[in-house]
Amino acid sequence: MAYSFARIGAVLSMKVEDVFIQNRRLWVRLHDKGGKQHEMPRHHDLDAYLQAYIDSCGLADAPKGPLFRTIGRGNDQLTTTPLTQPNAYAMVRRRAAAALIPRSRNAMASAAKQAQTAFTTKSGGEIVSEIDVAS
């Protein structure tokens, strides 16, 4: 998920109810490896993206359902099935190819390291959340 540097597994396991308002700010709850749970405020841009996604897809009616879902074959409607990691990676590869980003693993790792460096520099050298960089 953009702006969070969260592991893909933690993001894909989110339920709709894991996006909530606390003190007038949007927060997300991530369920990480080993049963760890992290609650954190989100970047203001992500607030708008997540809220628009939830509203436009009508997900607020099913708080116990998965936040990120698959699309049904032939009808282009969201299902109640959670999006899997292979499907998420395929989606990212399609978007990267459309944006003419090279597919090689080294190029992807290099881009991730550049993003990490830019984020660390922008935050004054302080890493404020866990960063999982593909190796």
C-alpha positions, 0 to 999 in steps of 0.5 A, spaced: 500 500 500 502 506 498 505 511 503 505 505 508 511 500 506 507 495 509 508 487 507 504 485 501 501 480 505 499 484 511 495 489 506 492 483 502 489 481 509 486 487 511 478 487 512 474 493 510 473 495 518 481 495 518 480 502 515 477 507 521 477 514 523 480 516 530 481 523 532 479 526 525 484 522 522 484 515 517 488 510 521 489 502 518 490 496 522 495 491 519 495 484 521 502 482 520 506 475 521 506 472 528 499 475 529 502 482 530 497 487 529 499 495 528 495 501 528 497 507 524 495 513 522 495 514 514 498 519 509 493 525 508 493 522 500 492 515 502 486 518 506 482 520 500 484 514 495 482 509 501 475 513 502 474 513 495 475 506 493 471 504 499 465 509 497 466 507 490 466 500 491 460 500 496 465 496 501 462 500 507 456 495 507 461 489 509 465 491 514 468 484 515 469 483 508 476 483 505 478 490 503 482 488 497 478 483 492 478 479 486 474 481 480 469 476 477 470 473 470 466 476 465 462 481 469 467 485 472 464 486 479 468 485 485 467 478 489 467 477 496 474 473 495 480 476 497 486 478 492 491 473 493 499 475 492 500 472 485 494 476 483 497 482 486 504 481 483 501 480 476 497 487 477 503 490 479 507 487 473 501 489 468 501 496 471 509 497 471 509 494 463 504 499 461 508 505 465 514 502 461 518 500 467 523 494 466 521 488 469 528 485 471 528 483 478 534 487 479 531 494 476 525 492 481 530 492 487 533 498 485 527 502 484 525 500 491 531 502 494 531 508 491 524 509 494 526 507 501 532 512 500 528 518 498 523 516 503 528 516 509 531 523 506 525 526 506 523 524 513 530 527 516 533 520 516 528 517 521 524 511 518 517 511 521 515 505 519 517 498 517 520 497 510 520 491 506 525 491 500 525 485 496 532 482 495 
